[in-house]
Amino acid sequence: MANKVRVDTDWLSGYAKQVAAAGDELGRAAGSLGASPLGPEAFGELGRQLRTAESYARAAELLRGQLARAGEVLRSASGELGEVVKHYQGGESDSASGLRRTEGRR
């Protein structure tokens, strides 16, 4: 008997939904980073002299971009996992049809 790969499509489908939800959450986090930027007054006189607010803004923008990209990647992965589920569900349907045809011939 040949070795076969068995895929739990229910579990995989649930996992795809979790991955999509995580992607959505990262997208929301990325959006909230720019919602209320800190101004120079938040860092006091020394912060103003050292231009801390500008450095903070650059770092926040980099983080926002990384979060947005991570969210996109997770949503894309979720879509691909959904395609895997469809593929294996289709295979199970084909196998079941084949079994019914075989049983009908007996």
C-alpha positions as CSV (number, residue, x, y, z in Angstrom):
1,M,0.0,0.0,0.0
2,A,1.4,3.4,-1.0
3,N,2.0,6.0,1.7
4,K,-0.6,8.8,1.5
5,V,-0.7,12.2,3.0
6,R,-3.8,12.8,5.1
7,V,-4.9,16.4,5.6
8,D,-7.3,17.5,8.3
9,T,-9.1,20.1,6.3
10,D,-11.3,21.2,9.2
11,W,-8.2,22.0,11.3
12,L,-6.4,23.6,8.4
13,S,-9.5,25.8,7.6
14,G,-9.6,26.9,11.2
15,Y,-5.9,27.7,11.2
16,A,-6.3,29.7,8.0
17,K,-9.0,31.8,9.8
18,Q,-6.7,32.4,12.7
19,V,-3.9,33.5,10.4
20,A,-6.3,35.9,8.6
21,A,-7.4,37.3,12.0
22,A,-3.8,37.8,13.0
23,G,-3.1,39.6,9.7
24,D,-6.1,41.9,10.3
25,E,-4.9,42.6,13.8
26,L,-1.5,43.6,12.6
27,G,-3.1,45.8,10.0
28,R,-5.1,47.6,12.6
29,A,-2.0,48.0,14.8
30,A,-0.1,49.5,11.8
31,G,-2.9,52.0,11.3
32,S,-3.0,53.1,14.9
33,L,0.7,53.9,15.0
34,G,0.1,57.0,13.0
35,A,-3.1,58.0,14.7
36,S,-1.5,60.3,17.3
37,P,2.1,61.0,16.7
38,L,4.2,62.4,19.6
39,G,5.3,66.0,19.1
40,P,8.6,67.6,20.2
41,E,7.0,68.8,23.4
42,A,6.6,65.2,24.6
43,F,10.4,64.9,24.9
44,G,11.1,68.1,26.7
45,E,13.9,70.6,26.0
46,L,16.7,68.0,25.8
47,G,14.5,65.9,23.4
48,R,14.0,69.1,21.2
49,Q,17.7,69.7,21.1
50,L,18.5,66.1,20.3
51,R,15.6,65.9,17.8
52,T,14.2,62.9,19.5
53,A,10.7,63.4,18.1
54,E,12.1,63.1,14.6
55,S,14.0,59.9,15.4
56,Y,10.9,58.5,17.1
57,A,8.7,59.4,14.1
58,R,11.2,57.6,11.7
59,A,11.3,54.5,13.9
60,A,7.5,54.5,14.2
61,E,7.1,54.8,10.4
62,L,9.5,51.8,9.9
63,L,7.6,49.8,12.4
64,R,4.2,50.8,10.9
65,G,5.5,49.6,7.5
66,Q,6.8,46.3,8.9
67,L,3.5,45.7,10.6
68,A,1.5,46.5,7.5
69,R,3.7,44.1,5.4
70,A,3.4,41.4,8.0
71,G,-0.4,41.8,8.0
72,E,-0.4,41.5,4.2
73,V,1.8,38.4,4.3
74,L,-0.5,36.7,6.9
75,R,-3.6,37.5,4.9
76,S,-2.0,36.1,1.7
77,A,-0.9,33.0,3.6
78,S,-4.4,32.5,4.8
79,G,-5.7,32.7,1.3
80,E,-3.2,30.1,0.1
81,L,-4.1,27.9,3.0
82,G,-7.7,28.2,1.9
83,E,-6.7,27.0,-1.6
84,V,-5.0,24.0,0.0
85,V,-8.2,23.2,1.9
86,K,-10.2,23.4,-1.3
87,H,-7.7,21.2,-3.1
88,Y,-7.9,18.5,-0.5
89,Q,-11.6,18.8,0.0
90,G,-12.0,18.3,-3.7
91,G,-9.7,15.3,-3.6
92,E,-11.8,13.8,-0.8
93,S,-14.9,14.4,-2.9
94,D,-13.3,12.7,-5.9
95,S,-12.2,9.7,-3.8
96,A,-15.7,9.4,-2.3
97,S,-17.2,9.4,-5.9
98,G,-14.7,6.8,-7.0
99,L,-15.6,4.6,-4.0
100,R,-19.3,4.8,-4.8
101,R,-18.7,3.9,-8.4
102,T,-16.5,0.9,-7.4
103,E,-19.1,-0.3,-4.9
104,G,-21.9,0.0,-7.5
105,R,-20.0,-2.4,-9.8
106,R,-20.0,-5.3,-7.3
